[in-house]
Amino acid sequence: MLADNDGYPASDIHNQFQFSPQSISQHLKILREVNLVHVEKKAQQRIYRINTEALVELEEWIGNMRRRWSSRLDALDAVLKAEMETEFRYHTY
């Protein structure tokens, strides 16, 4: 929802969900605390916007983690294949 709009009032965000306003506010608070959204106060409204810089940083971190885990899983796959080959040779004699 925030990605499709340049700013979204908290009240409109609350109205999109069947959860309590307190629950939605808690989620928005967490998004603010981790810097994924910015909030701007306009009169009685709080306007939420995505922090695109933080999303770029998050995307880079996710890519790094994906590469790290891929190499670990590839190494595990190689070990398991070697074990299977050893086990196969052991049982065929």
Phi and psi restraints in degrees (range 20) as a CNS / XPLOR table:
assign (resid 1 and name C) (resid 2 and name N)
       (resid 2 and name CA) (resid 2 and name C) 1.0 -68.9 20.0 2
assign (resid 2 and name N) (resid 2 and name CA)
       (resid 2 and name C) (resid 3 and name N) 1.0 -31.0 20.0 2
assign (resid 2 and name C) (resid 3 and name N)
       (resid 3 and name CA) (resid 3 and name C) 1.0 -68.7 20.0 2
assign (resid 3 and name N) (resid 3 and name CA)
       (resid 3 and name C) (resid 4 and name N) 1.0 -26.9 20.0 2
assign (resid 3 and name C) (resid 4 and name N)
       (resid 4 and name CA) (resid 4 and name C) 1.0 -87.9 20.0 2
assign (resid 4 and name N) (resid 4 and name CA)
       (resid 4 and name C) (resid 5 and name N) 1.0 -7.0 20.0 2
assign (resid 4 and name C) (resid 5 and name N)
       (resid 5 and name CA) (resid 5 and name C) 1.0 -132.4 20.0 2
assign (resid 5 and name N) (resid 5 and name CA)
       (resid 5 and name C) (resid 6 and name N) 1.0 151.5 20.0 2
assign (resid 5 and name C) (resid 6 and name N)
       (resid 6 and name CA) (resid 6 and name C) 1.0 -82.1 20.0 2
assign (resid 6 and name N) (resid 6 and name CA)
       (resid 6 and name C) (resid 7 and name N) 1.0 0.7 20.0 2
assign (resid 6 and name C) (resid 7 and name N)
       (resid 7 and name CA) (resid 7 and name C) 1.0 172.3 20.0 2
assign (resid 7 and name N) (resid 7 and name CA)
       (resid 7 and name C) (resid 8 and name N) 1.0 139.3 20.0 2
assign (resid 7 and name C) (resid 8 and name N)
       (resid 8 and name CA) (resid 8 and name C) 1.0 -137.3 20.0 2
assign (resid 8 and name N) (resid 8 and name CA)
       (resid 8 and name C) (resid 9 and name N) 1.0 125.0 20.0 2
assign (resid 8 and name C) (resid 9 and name N)
       (resid 9 and name CA) (resid 9 and name C) 1.0 -66.9 20.0 2
assign (resid 9 and name N) (resid 9 and name CA)
       (resid 9 and name C) (resid 10 and name N) 1.0 144.5 20.0 2
assign (resid 9 and name C) (resid 10 and name N)
       (resid 10 and name CA) (resid 10 and name C) 1.0 -55.9 20.0 2
assign (resid 10 and name N) (resid 10 and name CA)
       (resid 10 and name C) (resid 11 and name N) 1.0 -39.2 20.0 2
assign (resid 10 and name C) (resid 11 and name N)
       (resid 11 and name CA) (resid 11 and name C) 1.0 -63.0 20.0 2
assign (resid 11 and name N) (resid 11 and name CA)
       (resid 11 and name C) (resid 12 and name N) 1.0 -37.8 20.0 2
assign (resid 11 and name C) (resid 12 and name N)
       (resid 12 and name CA) (resid 12 and name C) 1.0 -69.5 20.0 2
assign (resid 12 and name N) (resid 12 and name CA)
       (resid 12 and name C) (resid 13 and name N) 1.0 -35.3 20.0 2
assign (resid 12 and name C) (resid 13 and name N)
       (resid 13 and name CA) (resid 13 and name C) 1.0 -63.0 20.0 2
assign (resid 13 and name N) (resid 13 and name CA)
       (resid 13 and name C) (resid 14 and name N) 1.0 -46.7 20.0 2
assign (resid 13 and name C) (resid 14 and name N)
       (resid 14 and name CA) (resid 14 and name C) 1.0 -57.7 20.0 2
assign (resid 14 and name N) (resid 14 and name CA)
       (resid 14 and name C) (resid 15 and name N) 1.0 -40.4 20.0 2
assign (resid 14 and name C) (resid 15 and name N)
       (resid 15 and name CA) (resid 15 and name C) 1.0 -68.8 20.0 2
assign (resid 15 and name N) (resid 15 and name CA)
       (resid 15 and name C) (resid 16 and name N) 1.0 -16.5 20.0 2
assign (resid 15 and name C) (resid 16 and name N)
       (resid 16 and name CA) (resid 16 and name C) 1.0 -82.4 20.0 2
assign (resid 16 and name N) (resid 16 and name CA)
       (resid 16 and name C) (resid 17 and name N) 1.0 -10.4 20.0 2
assign (resid 16 and name C) (resid 17 and name N)
       (resid 17 and name CA) (resid 17 and name C) 1.0 -125.2 20.0 2
assign (resid 17 and name N) (resid 17 and name CA)
       (resid 17 and name C) (resid 18 and name N) 1.0 156.9 20.0 2
assign (resid 17 and name C) (resid 18 and name N)
       (resid 18 and name CA) (resid 18 and name C) 1.0 -95.3 20.0 2
assign (resid 18 and name N) (resid 18 and name CA)
       (resid 18 and name C) (resid 19 and name N) 1.0 12.6 20.0 2
assign (resid 18 and name C) (resid 19 and name N)
       (resid 19 and name CA) (resid 19 and name C) 1.0 -89.1 20.0 2
assign (resid 19 and name N) (resid 19 and name CA)
       (resid 19 and name C) (resid 20 and name N) 1.0 164.8 20.0 2
assign (resid 19 and name C) (resid 20 and name N)
       (resid 20 and name CA) (resid 20 and name C) 1.0 -66.8 20.0 2
assign (resid 20 and name N) (resid 20 and name CA)
       (resid 20 and name C) (resid 21 and name N) 1.0 150.4 20.0 2
assign (resid 20 and name C) (resid 21 and name N)
       (resid 21 and name CA) (resid 21 and name C) 1.0 -56.5 20.0 2
assign (resid 21 and name N) (resid 21 and name CA)
       (resid 21 and name C) (resid 22 and name N) 1.0 -33.6 20.0 2
assign (resid 21 and name C) (resid 22 and name N)
       (resid 22 and name CA) (resid 22 and name C) 1.0 -64.5 20.0 2
assign (resid 22 and name N) (resid 22 and name CA)
       (resid 22 and name C) (resid 23 and name N) 1.0 -39.6 20.0 2
assign (resid 22 and name C) (resid 23 and name N)
       (resid 23 and name CA) (resid 23 and name C) 1.0 -64.8 20.0 2
assign (resid 23 and name N) (resid 23 and name CA)
       (resid 23 and name C) (resid 24 and name N) 1.0 -45.3 20.0 2
assign (resid 23 and name C) (resid 24 and name N)
       (resid 24 and name CA) (resid 24 and name C) 1.0 -64.2 20.0 2
assign (resid 24 and name N) (resid 24 and name CA)
       (resid 24 and name C) (resid 25 and name N) 1.0 -41.5 20.0 2
assign (resid 24 and name C) (resid 25 and name N)
       (resid 25 and name CA) (resid 25 and name C) 1.0 -61.4 20.0 2
assign (resid 25 and name N) (resid 25 and name CA)
       (resid 25 and name C) (resid 26 and name N) 1.0 -37.4 20.0 2
assign (resid 25 and name C) (resid 26 and name N)
       (resid 26 and name CA) (resid 26 and name C) 1.0 -65.2 20.0 2
assign (resid 26 and name N) (resid 26 and name CA)
       (resid 26 and name C) (resid 27 and name N) 1.0 -41.7 20.0 2
assign (resid 26 and name C) (resid 27 and name N)
       (resid 27 and name CA) (resid 27 and name C) 1.0 -64.1 20.0 2
assign (resid 27 and name N) (resid 27 and name CA)
       (resid 27 and name C) (resid 28 and name N) 1.0 -43.3 20.0 2
assign (resid 27 and name C) (resid 28 and name N)
       (resid 28 and name CA) (resid 28 and name C) 1.0 -63.6 20.0 2
assign (resid 28 and name N) (resid 28 and name CA)
       (resid 28 and name C) (resid 29 and name N) 1.0 -37.2 20.0 2
assign (resid 28 and name C) (resid 29 and name N)
       (resid 29 and name CA) (resid 29 and name C) 1.0 -61.7 20.0 2
assign (resid 29 and name N) (resid 29 and name CA)
       (resid 29 and name C) (resid 30 and name N) 1.0 -43.7 20.0 2
assign (resid 29 and name C) (resid 30 and name N)
       (resid 30 and name CA) (resid 30 and name C) 1.0 -64.1 20.0 2
assign (resid 30 and name N) (resid 30 and name CA)
       (resid 30 and name C) (resid 31 and name N) 1.0 -42.8 20.0 2
assign (resid 30 and name C) (resid 31 and name N)
       (resid 31 and name CA) (resid 31 and name C) 1.0 -61.4 20.0 2
assign (resid 31 and name N) (resid 31 and name CA)
       (resid 31 and name C) (resid 32 and name N) 1.0 -37.1 20.0 2
assign (resid 31 and name C) (resid 32 and name N)
       (resid 32 and name CA) (resid 32 and name C) 1.0 -66.9 20.0 2
assign (resid 32 and name N) (resid 32 and name CA)
       (resid 32 and name C) (resid 33 and name N) 1.0 -44.5 20.0 2
assign (resid 32 and name C) (resid 33 and name N)
       (resid 33 and name CA) (resid 33 and name C) 1.0 -62.6 20.0 2
assign (resid 33 and name N) (resid 33 and name CA)
       (resid 33 and name C) (resid 34 and name N) 1.0 -34.2 20.0 2
assign (resid 33 and name C) (resid 34 and name N)
       (resid 34 and name CA) (resid 34 and name C) 1.0 -92.7 20.0 2
assign (resid 34 and name N) (resid 34 and name CA)
       (resid 34 and name C) (resid 35 and name N) 1.0 7.0 20.0 2
assign (resid 34 and name C) (resid 35 and name N)
       (resid 35 and name CA) (resid 35 and name C) 1.0 67.4 20.0 2
assign (resid 35 and name N) (resid 35 and name CA)
       (resid 35 and name C) (resid 36 and name N) 1.0 26.1 20.0 2
assign (resid 35 and name C) (resid 36 and name N)
       (resid 36 and name CA) (resid 36 and name C) 1.0 -86.0 20.0 2
assign (resid 36 and name N) (resid 36 and name CA)
       (resid 36 and name C) (resid 37 and name N) 1.0 -17.0 20.0 2
assign (resid 36 and name C) (resid 37 and name N)
       (resid 37 and name CA) (resid 37 and name C) 1.0 -133.9 20.0 2
assign (resid 37 and name N) (resid 37 and name CA)
       (resid 37 and name C) (resid 38 and name N) 1.0 154.5 20.0 2
assign (resid 37 and name C) (resid 38 and name N)
       (resid 38 and name CA) (resid 38 and name C) 1.0 -108.9 20.0 2
assign (resid 38 and name N) (resid 38 and name CA)
       (resid 38 and name C) (resid 39 and name N) 1.0 149.3 20.0 2
assign (resid 38 and name C) (resid 39 and name N)
       (resid 39 and name CA) (resid 39 and name C) 1.0 -123.9 20.0 2
assign (resid 39 and name N) (resid 39 and name CA)
       (resid 39 and name C) (resid 40 and name N) 1.0 138.4 20.0 2
assign (resid 39 and name C) (resid 40 and name N)
       (resid 40 and name CA) (resid 40 and name C) 1.0 -125.1 20.0 2
assign (resid 40 and name N) (resid 40 and name CA)
       (resid 40 and name C) (resid 41 and name N) 1.0 130.7 20.0 2
assign (resid 40 and name C) (resid 41 and name N)
       (resid 41 and name CA) (resid 41 and name C) 1.0 -90.4 20.0 2
assign (resid 41 and name N) (resid 41 and name CA)
       (resid 41 and name C) (resid 42 and name N) 1.0 124.3 20.0 2
assign (resid 41 and name C) (resid 42 and name N)
       (resid 42 and name CA) (resid 42 and name C) 1.0 -127.0 20.0 2
assign (resid 42 and name N) (resid 42 and name CA)
       (resid 42 and name C) (resid 43 and name N) 1.0 107.4 20.0 2
assign (resid 42 and name C) (resid 43 and name N)
       (resid 43 and name CA) (resid 43 and name C) 1.0 54.8 20.0 2
assign (resid 43 and name N) (resid 43 and name CA)
       (resid 43 and name C) (resid 44 and name N) 1.0 -118.7 20.0 2
assign (resid 43 and name C) (resid 44 and name N)
       (resid 44 and name CA) (resid 44 and name C) 1.0 -91.9 20.0 2
assign (resid 44 and name N) (resid 44 and name CA)
       (resid 44 and name C) (resid 45 and name N) 1.0 -0.8 20.0 2
assign (resid 44 and name C) (resid 45 and name N)
       (resid 45 and name CA) (resid 45 and name C) 1.0 -103.0 20.0 2
assign (resid 45 and name N) (resid 45 and name CA)
       (resid 45 and name C) (resid 46 and name N) 1.0 153.8 20.0 2
assign (resid 45 and name C) (resid 46 and name N)
       (resid 46 and name CA) (resid 46 and name C) 1.0 -116.1 20.0 2
assign (resid 46 and name N) (resid 46 and name CA)
       (resid 46 and name C) (resid 47 and name N) 1.0 118.6 20.0 2
assign (resid 46 and name C) (resid 47 and name N)
       (resid 47 and name CA) (resid 47 and name C) 1.0 -99.9 20.0 2
assign (resid 47 and name N) (resid 47 and name CA)
       (resid 47 and name C) (resid 48 and name N) 1.0 125.0 20.0 2
assign (resid 47 and name C) (resid 48 and name N)
       (resid 48 and name CA) (resid 48 and name C) 1.0 -102.0 20.0 2
assign (resid 48 and name N) (resid 48 and name CA)
       (resid 48 and name C) (resid 49 and name N) 1.0 138.3 20.0 2
assign (resid 48 and name C) (resid 49 and name N)
       (resid 49 and name CA) (resid 49 and name C) 1.0 -135.8 20.0 2
assign (resid 49 and name N) (resid 49 and name CA)
       (resid 49 and name C) (resid 50 and name N) 1.0 147.5 20.0 2
assign (resid 49 and name C) (resid 50 and name N)
       (resid 50 and name CA) (resid 50 and name C) 1.0 -70.3 20.0 2
assign (resid 50 and name N) (resid 50 and name CA)
       (resid 50 and name C) (resid 51 and name N) 1.0 139.3 20.0 2
assign (resid 50 and name C) (resid 51 and name N)
       (resid 51 and name CA) (resid 51 and name C) 1.0 -90.2 20.0 2
assign (resid 51 and name N) (resid 51 and name CA)
       (resid 51 and name C) (resid 52 and name N) 1.0 94.9 20.0 2
assign (resid 51 and name C) (resid 52 and name N)
       (resid 52 and name CA) (resid 52 and name C) 1.0 -64.1 20.0 2
assign (resid 52 and name N) (resid 52 and name CA)
       (resid 52 and name C) (resid 53 and name N) 1.0 -32.3 20.0 2
assign (resid 52 and name C) (resid 53 and name N)
       (resid 53 and name CA) (resid 53 and name C) 1.0 -63.0 20.0 2
assign (resid 53 and name N) (resid 53 and name CA)
       (resid 53 and name C) (resid 54 and name N) 1.0 -41.7 20.0 2
assign (resid 53 and name C) (resid 54 and name N)
       (resid 54 and name CA) (resid 54 and name C) 1.0 -67.4 20.0 2
assign (resid 54 and name N) (resid 54 and name CA)
       (resid 54 and name C) (resid 55 and name N) 1.0 -34.3 20.0 2
assign (resid 54 and name C) (resid 55 and name N)
       (resid 55 and name CA) (resid 55 and name C) 1.0 -67.6 20.0 2
assign (resid 55 and name N) (resid 55 and name CA)
       (resid 55 and name C) (resid 56 and name N) 1.0 -37.0 20.0 2
assign (resid 55 and name C) (resid 56 and name N)
       (resid 56 and name CA) (resid 56 and name C) 1.0 -63.4 20.0 2
assign (resid 56 and name N) (resid 56 and name CA)
       (resid 56 and name C) (resid 57 and name N) 1.0 -44.4 20.0 2
assign (resid 56 and name C) (resid 57 and name N)
       (resid 57 and name CA) (resid 57 and name C) 1.0 -62.0 20.0 2
assign (resid 57 and name N) (resid 57 and name CA)
       (resid 57 and name C) (resid 58 and name N) 1.0 -42.1 20.0 2
assign (resid 57 and name C) (resid 58 and name N)
       (resid 58 and name CA) (resid 58 and name C) 1.0 -63.8 20.0 2
assign (resid 58 and name N) (resid 58 and name CA)
       (resid 58 and name C) (resid 59 and name N) 1.0 -42.0 20.0 2
assign (resid 58 and name C) (resid 59 and name N)
       (resid 59 and name CA) (resid 59 and name C) 1.0 -62.1 20.0 2
assign (resid 59 and name N) (resid 59 and name CA)
       (resid 59 and name C) (resid 60 and name N) 1.0 -40.3 20.0 2
assign (resid 59 and name C) (resid 60 and name N)
       (resid 60 and name CA) (resid 60 and name C) 1.0 -63.9 20.0 2
assign (resid 60 and name N) (resid 60 and name CA)
       (resid 60 and name C) (resid 61 and name N) 1.0 -42.5 20.0 2
assign (resid 60 and name C) (resid 61 and name N)
       (resid 61 and name CA) (resid 61 and name C) 1.0 -63.7 20.0 2
assign (resid 61 and name N) (resid 61 and name CA)
       (resid 61 and name C) (resid 62 and name N) 1.0 -43.6 20.0 2
assign (resid 61 and name C) (resid 62 and name N)
       (resid 62 and name CA) (resid 62 and name C) 1.0 -62.4 20.0 2
assign (resid 62 and name N) (resid 62 and name CA)
       (resid 62 and name C) (resid 63 and name N) 1.0 -43.2 20.0 2
assign (resid 62 and name C) (resid 63 and name N)
       (resid 63 and name CA) (resid 63 and name C) 1.0 -60.1 20.0 2
assign (resid 63 and name N) (resid 63 and name CA)
       (resid 63 and name C) (resid 64 and name N) 1.0 -42.2 20.0 2
assign (resid 63 and name C) (resid 64 and name N)
       (resid 64 and name CA) (resid 64 and name C) 1.0 -62.5 20.0 2
assign (resid 64 and name N) (resid 64 and name CA)
       (resid 64 and name C) (resid 65 and name N) 1.0 -45.0 20.0 2
assign (resid 64 and name C) (resid 65 and name N)
       (resid 65 and name CA) (resid 65 and name C) 1.0 -65.1 20.0 2
assign (resid 65 and name N) (resid 65 and name CA)
       (resid 65 and name C) (resid 66 and name N) 1.0 -39.1 20.0 2
assign (resid 65 and name C) (resid 66 and name N)
       (resid 66 and name CA) (resid 66 and name C) 1.0 -62.1 20.0 2
assign (resid 66 and name N) (resid 66 and name CA)
       (resid 66 and name C) (resid 67 and name N) 1.0 -45.4 20.0 2
assign (resid 66 and name C) (resid 67 and name N)
       (resid 67 and name CA) (resid 67 and name C) 1.0 -63.4 20.0 2
assign (resid 67 and name N) (resid 67 and name CA)
       (resid 67 and name C) (resid 68 and name N) 1.0 -43.0 20.0 2
assign (resid 67 and name C) (resid 68 and name N)
       (resid 68 and name CA) (resid 68 and name C) 1.0 -61.9 20.0 2
assign (resid 68 and name N) (resid 68 and name CA)
       (resid 68 and name C) (resid 69 and name N) 1.0 -47.7 20.0 2
assign (resid 68 and name C) (resid 69 and name N)
       (resid 69 and name CA) (resid 69 and name C) 1.0 -70.9 20.0 2
assign (resid 69 and name N) (resid 69 and name CA)
       (resid 69 and name C) (resid 70 and name N) 1.0 -32.8 20.0 2
assign (resid 69 and name C) (resid 70 and name N)
       (resid 70 and name CA) (resid 70 and name C) 1.0 -61.8 20.0 2
assign (resid 70 and name N) (resid 70 and name CA)
       (resid 70 and name C) (resid 71 and name N) 1.0 -43.7 20.0 2
assign (resid 70 and name C) (resid 71 and name N)
       (resid 71 and name CA) (resid 71 and name C) 1.0 -66.7 20.0 2
assign (resid 71 and name N) (resid 71 and name CA)
       (resid 71 and name C) (resid 72 and name N) 1.0 -38.4 20.0 2
assign (resid 71 and name C) (resid 72 and name N)
       (resid 72 and name CA) (resid 72 and name C) 1.0 -65.1 20.0 2
assign (resid 72 and name N) (resid 72 and name CA)
       (resid 72 and name C) (resid 73 and name N) 1.0 -42.9 20.0 2
assign (resid 72 and name C) (resid 73 and name N)
       (resid 73 and name CA) (resid 73 and name C) 1.0 -68.8 20.0 2
assign (resid 73 and name N) (resid 73 and name CA)
       (resid 73 and name C) (resid 74 and name N) 1.0 -34.9 20.0 2
assign (resid 73 and name C) (resid 74 and name N)
       (resid 74 and name CA) (resid 74 and name C) 1.0 -62.8 20.0 2
assign (resid 74 and name N) (resid 74 and name CA)
       (resid 74 and name C) (resid 75 and name N) 1.0 -42.2 20.0 2
assign (resid 74 and name C) (resid 75 and name N)
       (resid 75 and name CA) (resid 75 and name C) 1.0 -64.2 20.0 2
assign (resid 75 and name N) (resid 75 and name CA)
       (resid 75 and name C) (resid 76 and name N) 1.0 -42.4 20.0 2
assign (resid 75 and name C) (resid 76 and name N)
       (resid 76 and name CA) (resid 76 and name C) 1.0 -62.3 20.0 2
assign (resid 76 and name N) (resid 76 and name CA)
       (resid 76 and name C) (resid 77 and name N) 1.0 -42.1 20.0 2
assign (resid 76 and name C) (resid 77 and name N)
       (resid 77 and name CA) (resid 77 and name C) 1.0 -59.7 20.0 2
assign (resid 77 and name N) (resid 77 and name CA)
       (resid 77 and name C) (resid 78 and name N) 1.0 -42.9 20.0 2
assign (resid 77 and name C) (resid 78 and name N)
       (resid 78 and name CA) (resid 78 and name C) 1.0 -63.1 20.0 2
assign (resid 78 and name N) (resid 78 and name CA)
       (resid 78 and name C) (resid 79 and name N) 1.0 -42.8 20.0 2
assign (resid 78 and name C) (resid 79 and name N)
       (resid 79 and name CA) (resid 79 and name C) 1.0 -63.5 20.0 2
assign (resid 79 and name N) (resid 79 and name CA)
       (resid 79 and name C) (resid 80 and name N) 1.0 -45.0 20.0 2
assign (resid 79 and name C) (resid 80 and name N)
       (resid 80 and name CA) (resid 80 and name C) 1.0 -64.5 20.0 2
assign (resid 80 and name N) (resid 80 and name CA)
       (resid 80 and name C) (resid 81 and name N) 1.0 -39.9 20.0 2
assign (resid 80 and name C) (resid 81 and name N)
       (resid 81 and name CA) (resid 81 and name C) 1.0 -63.4 20.0 2
assign (resid 81 and name N) (resid 81 and name CA)
       (resid 81 and name C) (resid 82 and name N) 1.0 -42.2 20.0 2
assign (resid 81 and name C) (resid 82 and name N)
       (resid 82 and name CA) (resid 82 and name C) 1.0 -63.4 20.0 2
assign (resid 82 and name N) (resid 82 and name CA)
       (resid 82 and name C) (resid 83 and name N) 1.0 -41.3 20.0 2
assign (resid 82 and name C) (resid 83 and name N)
       (resid 83 and name CA) (resid 83 and name C) 1.0 -63.5 20.0 2
assign (resid 83 and name N) (resid 83 and name CA)
       (resid 83 and name C) (resid 84 and name N) 1.0 -42.1 20.0 2
assign (resid 83 and name C) (resid 84 and name N)
       (resid 84 and name CA) (resid 84 and name C) 1.0 -64.0 20.0 2
assign (resid 84 and name N) (resid 84 and name CA)
       (resid 84 and name C) (resid 85 and name N) 1.0 -40.3 20.0 2
assign (resid 84 and name C) (resid 85 and name N)
       (resid 85 and name CA) (resid 85 and name C) 1.0 -65.0 20.0 2
assign (resid 85 and name N) (resid 85 and name CA)
       (resid 85 and name C) (resid 86 and name N) 1.0 -42.0 20.0 2
assign (resid 85 and name C) (resid 86 and name N)
       (resid 86 and name CA) (resid 86 and name C) 1.0 -62.7 20.0 2
assign (resid 86 and name N) (resid 86 and name CA)
       (resid 86 and name C) (resid 87 and name N) 1.0 -45.9 20.0 2
assign (resid 86 and name C) (resid 87 and name N)
       (resid 87 and name CA) (resid 87 and name C) 1.0 -63.0 20.0 2
assign (resid 87 and name N) (resid 87 and name CA)
       (resid 87 and name C) (resid 88 and name N) 1.0 -41.3 20.0 2
assign (resid 87 and name C) (resid 88 and name N)
       (resid 88 and name CA) (resid 88 and name C) 1.0 -63.1 20.0 2
assign (resid 88 and name N) (resid 88 and name CA)
       (resid 88 and name C) (resid 89 and name N) 1.0 -45.5 20.0 2
assign (resid 88 and name C) (resid 89 and name N)
       (resid 89 and name CA) (resid 89 and name C) 1.0 -64.0 20.0 2
assign (resid 89 and name N) (resid 89 and name CA)
       (resid 89 and name C) (resid 90 and name N) 1.0 -37.4 20.0 2
assign (resid 89 and name C) (resid 90 and name N)
       (resid 90 and name CA) (resid 90 and name C) 1.0 -65.3 20.0 2
assign (resid 90 and name N) (resid 90 and name CA)
       (resid 90 and name C) (resid 91 and name N) 1.0 -41.0 20.0 2
assign (resid 90 and name C) (resid 91 and name N)
       (resid 91 and name CA) (resid 91 and name C) 1.0 -83.6 20.0 2
assign (resid 91 and name N) (resid 91 and name CA)
       (resid 91 and name C) (resid 92 and name N) 1.0 -15.1 20.0 2
assign (resid 91 and name C) (resid 92 and name N)
       (resid 92 and name CA) (resid 92 and name C) 1.0 -86.4 20.0 2
assign (resid 92 and name N) (resid 92 and name CA)
       (resid 92 and name C) (resid 93 and name N) 1.0 -10.5 20.0 2
